[in-house]
Amino acid sequence: MNNLPHSSHQELPWRIIRLAVLLSVLTVQSGWAQTMQDQREPQLTRADTLRGMLTPLRTCYDITYYHLDVRIDPAAQFLKGSNTIFFTAADDFDRLQVDLFSNMKIERIVLDRDMAATFTRELNAVFVKLPEQVPKGSRHSLRIEYSGNPIVARRPPWDGGFTWERDKAGNPWVVVTCQGTGASLWWPNKDHQADEPDSMLVSITVPPGLEDISNGRLRARTVLPDGWTRFDWFVSYPINNYNVTVNIGKYAHFREFYVSGDTLILDYYVMPENLEKAKVTFRQVKPMMECYERFFGKYPFSKDGYKLVECPHTGMEHQSAVAYGNRYLGGYRGRTWSEAGLKFDFIILHESAHEWWGNSVTSKDIADMWIHESFGAYAEALFVECQYGREESLKYINGKKPNVLNDRPIIGVYDVHKRGSGDMYDKGQLVLNTLRSAIDDDPLWFSILRGLAETFKYQTITAEDIFTYINRRTGRDLNYFFDQYLKNTQIPQLVVETSKKGDRVQARFRWQADVKHFRMPIKVTTAPSTYEFINPTTDWQTIELHGLKPEDFRIAEDLFLVNLRLRWSYLDPALPD
C-alpha cells in the first residue's frame, strides 16, 4: 500500500539527517513553546532517528507484500526462517534500509530469488546494497534469511518481546508482543508505521502436538517430514508490522457467527480449562460488534474473520487475532473506575476497538498513537451508551478523571519514534467527550466518527488528517481545541468571578489557556437547574445570572474536561458601579 512520499534515492549523510531531525524538533518546540516548558527536552539518539525517520533509504521502496516464514522452537527459545519483502521502487536506487534487532543474525539477503545482496548493520538498522540499481516503478523481492533468540518480554504487553510460558498442563505457550518496541525484534521488515503491505502470508512452523494461531485465515496446515507442523495464515488486508503475531500452544476452539447483512466468523481459542468461562464471557462480542458497527461502520477485516486468542499477558490488538488475557472478569482484571465498568470485559472492548482505530485507521508516526488509543478508549464509553444509556456512559467517562496526569502532551515528537503521554487513553477519552459536547450536535458527531473510520479505512494517517476532516465536517476552525488538548499539557481553565449587588447577580469570565485564541463554548448554570452555553474567549465577558447565589455557579463538568476557578463576592448596593 503506497503511503510514502516519493523522494530522491540518494542517501543523506548523517550530518544532514541530524540537522533535519533538529530542525523538526525546533519546529515542534516553536509551535508548542509552553508545552516544552512543561517537559524535559527529548534526548534524541541515532537509534531514534534510524527507527523514527523516513529517510530516502526507506521512502525509495513501497512494500506491497510480505511472506514471513519462521520455525519457532519453544524449548530453545529460538527461531529461524526468512521474510520475503515484495516491493515497488518509488525511485531509482541501489541501497535501502530494513530493520532487525542487532541480537538477531542475518544469514543471507537475496534480490529477486538469485542475486546476492551485501549489507552492513548499525544498531537495529540494516543497510542493504543491491547487486544492481532498480529503476523507479519496477517490482522486486528481497528475501532475508535470519535466525536467533529474540528478546524476552519482561512486562508484556508493555515491554516488547516473546513470552515463553507453559500452560497448566505443562505444554509450551508462546506469544509475542511488540507494539512500540518494534516488530523488528523478531522479524526483518521496514519497521515504520507509515508503510503497510497490501496483504501478507504468515507461515509459522511449530513442534509436534502444538498449533499456531496468527492473523488472517488459515490456508494450510502441513505436517512436515520431521513431524513439525507448518501453519499458513493469509492476511487479506493491509496490516501494520506490530500487529503480526504468533500464538503457539494447545488450545480449545469454538466458533460463532455474527450476522449483520454479511456473516462474520467469530473464532475463539482458549486454554482448555477455561472453555466454559469463555463461552459465557465471549457473549459480549456480538453486542459489541453491533455497537461498533453502528458508530464506526462494518467490521473492517471481514474476509479474515475475527478471533479472540487467550494469552498469558493482559491483551493486545493484533489484527483479526486479538490477544485476550483478562481472566474472564469484568472491568480491567476485575477492577474499574466506575460501577458501569464492571458490566463488561475491558480487554474485549478496548482491544477489539483497535480493529477500527489502530489496525484499519493507523497513525503514520507513533507520535500520533493517540489516534489509536483515544478513539479506542472512547469506544468503550460508546459501548456503555449502547447498552446502558448516556447517563451511565458519562459516569464511565468521568470515572477516568482521577487518572489524568497532565504530565506531557498527548501528541509526541515526530520522526524520532517518541509517543506522547499515557494520558492518550483516559484523557483522550475525556477530550473526545468534550469535543462532542462542544460541537453539540450528536447526529453530526456520530456522522463524523463513522466518516473518519470509513474515509481513512486501511490507510496510515496523521493528526492533521483528523483535524482537517473534523474542521471540514463541522464548518468550524477547531484547531484551537486540538492545539490546547493534544499539543499542550494542561487543560484549559475557566476563570469566573461572580458577584451579587442588591438583586443583581453577574458572572465575569474568560478562558485561561496556552492557546492564545482559545474559545471553546461551554455549558454553565445561568439559573437554578439550568445549563446554557456561553462562549468565553481569553478576553473578559460578563453575563447576568438569574436566581443563583454567586457561589452556586457551576459548569457541566460531566460534559467538559476543564478546570473551574471560581471567586465570588457580595457587594453593598451603595458601592458605585
N, C-alpha and C positions, 0 to 999 in steps of 0.2 A: 504494500500500500504506500503510495508516494506521499509522504508527509514532510519531506525535507526540501528546503530551498536549493536550487542549483547554485553552484559556486565554482570558483577556479579550482582546478585539480592540483595546483602547486601546493606543496606543504609549506605552511608558515613556519619560519624559525621560532624557536621557543621565546625569544625576547618579544616578538610581535604578538604571539599568543598571550604572553604575560601582560603586555600593555593592553590588549583588548579586554582581558579579564579585569584589570584595574580600572579601565575606563567604564566598563559595565557596572562595577561596584560603585564607582564615583557617581554614575548617573542615578543609581538606586539611592545613594546617600543624599544627593541633592534633592531628589523628589520626596524623600522620607526623612527630612532633617530631624524632626522631633523624634521619630521612631529610633533613629540611630543614637540619640541621646539616652534612650531607654534600654539599650542593649549593648553588649560589647561588640567591638569590631570582629567580623568573622575572620578567623585565621586561615587564609587561603593557602593551599598547598598545591604542589604539582599534581598529586593524586586527585585533588578536587577537580582541577581543570581537565585532566585526562578522562575522568569519568563524566564530568558535567557539561563540557563544552562540545558543541557541534563544529569541529574543525573541518577543513576541506578533506581530511583523510577519512572522515565519516560521511560527510554530505555527498561525496563523489559517487556513492552507490546506494541504491534503494532496494531494501530487502523485499522479495516477493514470496519466498517460501523457505521454510526450514525443514530438514529431516534430521531429527535428533535420534540417534541410535546408540543406546547405552546399556551395558551389562553391569548390574549392581550386585555386589557381594556383601550381604549384611555381616557375615562372620568376620571379614577382613575390613569392613567399613571402607570399601574400595569400589571405585567404578572405572570402567574402561569402555571407550567407544569413539563415536565421531559425531560431528554435526556438519551437515552439508548445507551451505548457505547459497541459495539461488538469488541472484540479484540482477538488476538492470543498471547499467552505467549511466549516471547522471552527468558525467563529464568524461573527457579523455583522461585516463590515469594509469599508473602502474604501481602505485602504493596505496594502501588503505590501512585503517585501524580496526581491529576486532578486540574483544576483551575476554580475558580468562585469568582468574586469580593466580598469583605467582606460585602458589604451592601446588598447582596442577601442571603436569608435564605435557608439553606438546610434542608429539612424536613425528608428525608429518603434516604438511599442508600441500594440497594438490588443487591446481586450477583446471577446470573442465576435464576431470577424470584422469588425465595422464601427464599434465605438466607440473613438475615440482616447483613450488614457490619457496623462497627463503624468508626468514623472519628474524626480528630482534624483539626483545622484551624490555619494558620499563614499568616497574611496579606491576599493576594488573592489566596493563595495556600491551597489545601485541601488534607490532608494525610489520605488515606483510609486504614483501617486494615480489610482484608478479613476474613471471618469466617473460612477459611481453605486455606492451601497452594495450589496454582495451578501449575501444572507441565509444564515444557517447552514444547511448541508445542501444548498445549491444547487450545481450543477455549471457550470463555465465553462471557457473557454480564453483564454489570453493569448499573443498572438503578438509576439515580439520580433525585429525586423529589425536586423541589425548587420553590421559589416564591420571589417577591419583586418589588420594584420600581427601575428600572435601572437608572444609572446616565443619566443626560440630557446633550446633546452635546451643549457646549457653542458656538463653532465656527465650525460647521460641514462644510466640511468633515475632517478638520484638527484636530479637537478635537473629540474624540470618545464619543458615547452615542446615546440616542434616541432623535429624533426631533419630538415633538408633536405639529403639526401645524393644521391650518384649511384652507381649500381652499376658493375660493371667494364666494362660496355658503354657507359657514359655516360648511361644513362637515369635520370630522376628516381626517387628512392627516398625517400619521405616517410613519417614516422611521428610519433606524439605519445606523450608520457608525462606524466602529471600527478598521480600519487598524492602526497599531501602538499601540493604546490603548489596544486592545485585545478583541477578541470575548467573552472572559470570563466575560466581563462587563454585558452580558445579557444571556449567556447560558454556562453550565458547559462542559468543554472539556479539552483535552490536548492542552493547548494554546501555542504551539510552531510550527513554520512553517515546521519543519523537518518531521512531520508525518501527512499524509493526509489519510482520509478514501478512499477506492476504489469507494464508492458510498454513497448516503445519501438520507433519506426521511425527508422532512421538512413539518411538519403539523402545520398550523397556524389557530387558531380559532378567529374569529372577530365578532363584534356586527352585528345585522341585518342591511341589506342595504349596508354594506361595503364589499369590496373584498380585498384579499391579493395577491400580485404578488411576488413570490420568485424564487429561482433558479430552473432550470431544466424544466421538462414537468409537466403539471397539470394532475395528475392521477385521482383525485376525488374532487368533490365539494359536501359537505354533509351538509344539514340543520339539525341541532340538535333539540331535543325536546324543548329546551328553546328559539329557534328562531335564535340562533347564527349559524354561518356557518364555517365549517372547510374546509380548502383548503390543499390538499395533493400534494406536489410537489416532484417529484423524480429526483434526480441528478444522471446521469448515469456514471459519470466520477469522478476521484479524485478531491477533492475541498479543498482549504485551509480554515481554520476556519473564517478568517476575510472576506472572500467572501460571506459567508452565510448571506442572507438578508431578510428583510420584507419590503413591500411597501403596506401600508393599506390606502384605500381611495375609492373614486368614480371616476373611470377612463373611458375615451373614448378609444376605442380599434380599431385598424385597422391592417391589415396583408398584407404582400407582400411575394414574393418568389424569392430567388436568385438561379439561375440555373447555375451550373458550374460542369458538369458531374452529380453530385447528386443535389438534390433540398434541399435548406436550407430555413426553415421557419423563416421569419422576423416578429416578433410581436412588436407592438408599443402601449404603454399605456401612455396616456397624459391627462392633465386636459381638460375637455370638451370644454372650451372656446379657447383652443389652437389647436384644432384638425386640422383646415385648415392650420395653420402655420406649424404644424408638418408634414403634407403631403407634403409640399414644402421642408422644411429643411431636412427631413429624406431621400430625394432623394440622398443624398450624400452616403448613406450606401452601395448601390450596387457597385459604382465605388471604394469605399474604400475597400470592400471585394475583389474585383478583384485585386486591387493593393497589398493588404496584402497577399493574397494567392499566388500571383506571387513571392513575396520575402520571405515569411515565410512558405509556404505550406498551405494545406487545413485548413479551419476553424476547430479548434480542438474539438469543442463541438457540432458536427452536430446533434447527436441524441437528444440533449437538446434544440436545436434551439438557436436563437439569439433574445434578447429582448432589447429595449430601454424603460426605465421607467422614466417618468418625476418625479423629486424630488424637494423639496424646497431648497436644497443646490446646490452647483455647479456641483458635479458629483463624481462618484466613480465606480471602475472597477468590480463590483460584477459579478461573473462568470455567463454567459448566461442571466444576468438580469442587464445590465449596467444602472447605475443611471445617468440621464441626467437633468441638470439644467442650461443650457447656454442661456436661454431666447430666443432661436431661432435667435441668432445673429452670425455674422462672428467673427472670432478670439476668444479671451477669453472674453466672455460677451461684445463683441463689440470693444475690444482693441487688439492690437497685436504689435509686434516689427518690422514688415516689411510689406510692402504692400501685399506681397504674402499671409501673414497670414490671411487677411480678406476674402480670396477666399474660405474658408472652416470653418466649425464649429469645433473649437479646441477640445471641450469636446467629441464630437462624435469620432473624430480621435484618440485622446490620450487615452481615457478610453477604447475604443474598441481594441486598440493595445495591451492592457494588456491581452486580451483573449489569445494571444500568449505568451507575456512577462509578467509574474507575475501569471497568472492563470494556463496556461499549463506548462510553464517553471517557476518554483518557487524557490526562494532562500531558502536554509535551515535555514539561520540565517538572522535576519533583518539587520545585518551589511552589507549584500550583497544586500540590497534593490535596489542598483544601477542597478542590472540586470533587474529589473522591469522598473525602471524609465528612465535609459539612453537609453535602446533599445526602450522603449515606446515613448520617445521623438524623437528619430531618425526616428521612423516610420512616424511621422508627415512629416518630410522632404522628405521621400521616396514617400509619397502620392503627395506632391507638384511636385516631379520629375516625377511621373507617369502622372500627369495631365497637368503640365505646362513646364516641361523640367528641365534639370540640372542647368541651369543658375538661374532660379527662385528659385530652391531648395537651391542653395548656398546663395542667398540673404536671404532666410528664416533662414537658419542655422546661418549665420553670424550676423543676426539681434539680436541674443541672446547674443552676446559677452558682451554688457554693463551690463548684468545681472549676470555675473560670479563674485563671491565674493572671491574665493581662500581663504576661511576662515578656512577650515578644510579638511581633506582627504575625498574623495567620499566614500571610504570603511570605515565602522565604526569599533567598537570594538566588537569582537566576545564573545559569551557566556554570555553577560550581557544585552542583548536587547538594544543595542546602535547603531542606524543607523548613517550613515555618513552625510556629508554636503548636504544641499539642492542643492548644485551645481550638484548633480547627475542628475538633469533634463537638464538644459541648457548647463552646462559644459560637462555633459555626452554626449549629442548630438554632441557637437563640438569635443569631444575626438574621438567618433566613426567616424566622418567625417575625422579627422586627420589620424586615423588608415587606413581607406580606401585609403587615399592619399598616405600614406607611403608604403602600400602594392603595390599600382599602378598596379592593375590587377583586373578590375571590374568583369569579369566573375568569377574569383576566389573569390572575395569579396562577391558577391551575393550568390555564392555556399556555402560560409561559413555561412552567415546569415541563409539561409534555412536549412543548415545542423545542426546548433545549435538548431533551433526551432524543427526540426524533431528528432534529436538524443536524446534530453532531454525532449521530449514531455511527459507530465503527471508525471514529476519527480521533486524532490527537489534537488537542486544542490548548489555548492559553486563557488566562483570566480575562484578557481584553476581549476575547471572543464572547465570553459570558456577558461581560459588561455591555458590549455593543449591542448584543441581542436584546438584553433586558431594556436598555435605553430606547431601542427602536420600537419594541412592542408596547412600552408604556407611553411613548411620546414625551418622555421626560429625560432630563440630564441628571442621572443619579450617580454620577462619578464622585460627587462629594460624599455620598453614602459609602460607596465601595472603598474610597481612599481612607476614610476615617475608621471603618470597622475592620478592614482587611490589611491595609498597608501601614496602619499605625497601631500602637499598643493599647492605649487607653480607650475606654468607651466614652461617648460624649456625656456632658453633664448639663442638665437644665438648671440654670440658676434662677431662682424665683424669690421675689420679695413681695409678700402680701401685707396689706395694711387695712385697718378699719378706722374710718373717721366719721363719727356720727353713724348714720345708717348706710354709708357708702363703703363697700369693700372692693379693693382693687388688687390686681396682681401685675407686677412688673417682672419681665422675664427676658432671658436671652440664652442662647447656646454658648457653652464654653467647650471648644473642641480644638483639635490640632489642625483641622482643615479650615482654612480662612473663611470660606463662604458656606460653612455647614448650615443647612436649612431644612432639616427633616421635620415634616409635620408630625404632631403627636397629640394623643387624646389626653385631656386633663379634665378635672372637675371644674365646671363653671357654675354649678348649682348642686344642691344635695342630690346624691344618687344619679347625677347627670354627667356623663363624659362626652365632651365635644372636642373636635380638632381645633388646635391653634397652629399657627405657622411661625414658629420662632426662627430667628436668624441669629447671627452673632452680634446684632445691634439690639439695644433695649426696645421693648414694646410694652404697652400697658393695655389691659382689658378690665372690664367690670365683672365682678362676681356677684351672684345673687343667692342670698340665704345661707352663705357659708361663713364660718368663722375663719379668720386668717390662717389658723393652724390646721385647718381641715383640708387644705389644698392637697390634691393627690394627682399622680399620673397613673395611666393604665399600665401598671408595671408588669402585668401578665402578658401584655402585647408588645412591649418595647424593652430592649436591653439598654437602659440608660441609668445614669445616676441623677438623683434629685438633691439639690442643695437649696433648702427652704429656710428663709428667715421671715418672721412675721412680727408685726407690731400693731399696737393700738394707739391712735393719735387723738389728742384733745381736739374737739371740734373748733376750739378757739385758735388753734395753731394755723398760721397763714399757709395757704397752698404754696 
